[in-house]
Amino acid sequence: RLHPNYYCFNYSVAAMAASSLSGPNGYIQVRNEAKITDSSNSSDETPSSSSLSNNDTHRYFMRTVENRPYYPLLKVDPREERTIIEVAGVIVSTWRANNSREKITEGDLKNGKVTVITGGLTNALFKVDFPSNKNDNENDENDDNDNNSVLVRIFGAEGMIDRDVETSTFARLCDRNLTGVVHAKLDLIGRFQNGRVETWIPNMRQAHYKFDFKRRGL
């Protein structure tokens, strides 16, 4: 369950997060800042089961990198659906607020549905569906991307892939929207400690299908 002070805490750091950092060094800088924040909060606390549930607002430390929210202290446990839903909801809520979109309420976050997605080579993939505010008869025929569904990617192959370089490159490709390289509706929504959240694109196959790249020889 989200900490009750999440929303007020999140918007209290809006001014600090307003200036976006960029590149792999941006992620490194945020993690260094987060270590200072985390240590200053934990130094005054005696570790206990209650401290994590009642005094953990520092977990929501956030800075903006590549114009997307980055929560370096939020971590997903792929064995626990509640952590997948929580982290996805926090990042989507921040992303929507920054883009003047409709916010997801805490009630919606508790009702998220998690589906395991197969096909990942080094990552664990999950689709998270949040409740839709649309009625069944209000669906837009031209909207083939469910705005209430996201892809949560939990990083694997630790130490083998530089996730700072990978994620910053992915963000810039999405911003450039290069035809034939990146799907028009693919986007990086935000990043957390051990993964990231992306837009969900229905009916997409794994990228190793050569014809998805429009080049027969690939």
Stockholm file with secondary structure:
# STOCKHOLM 1.0

chainA/1-218         RLHPNYYCFNYSVAAMAASSLSGPNGYIQVRNEAKITDSSNSSDETPSSSSLSNNDTHRYFMRTVENRPYYPLLKVDPREERTIIEVAGVIVSTWRANNSREKITEGDLKNGKVTVITGGLTNALFKVDFPSNKNDNENDENDDNDNNSVLVRIFGAEGMIDRDVETSTFARLCDRNLTGVVHAKLDLIGRFQNGRVETWIPNMRQAHYKFDFKRRGL
#=GR chainA/1-218 SS CCCTTHHHHHHHTHHHHSSCBCHHHHHHHHHHHHHHHHHHHHTTSCCCHHHHHHSCGGGGCCEEETTEEEETTCCCCTTCHHHHHHHHHHHHHHHHHHTTCCCCCHHHHHTCEEEEECCCSSSEEEEEECCCSSCGGGCCTTCCSCTTEEEEEECCSTTTSCHHHHHHHHHHHHHHTCTTTSCTTCCEEEEETTEEEEECCTTCCCTTCGGGGTCTTC
#=GC SS_cons         CCCTTHHHHHHHTHHHHSSCBCHHHHHHHHHHHHHHHHHHHHTTSCCCHHHHHHSCGGGGCCEEETTEEEETTCCCCTTCHHHHHHHHHHHHHHHHHHTTCCCCCHHHHHTCEEEEECCCSSSEEEEEECCCSSCGGGCCTTCCSCTTEEEEEECCSTTTSCHHHHHHHHHHHHHHTCTTTSCTTCCEEEEETTEEEEECCTTCCCTTCGGGGTCTTC
//
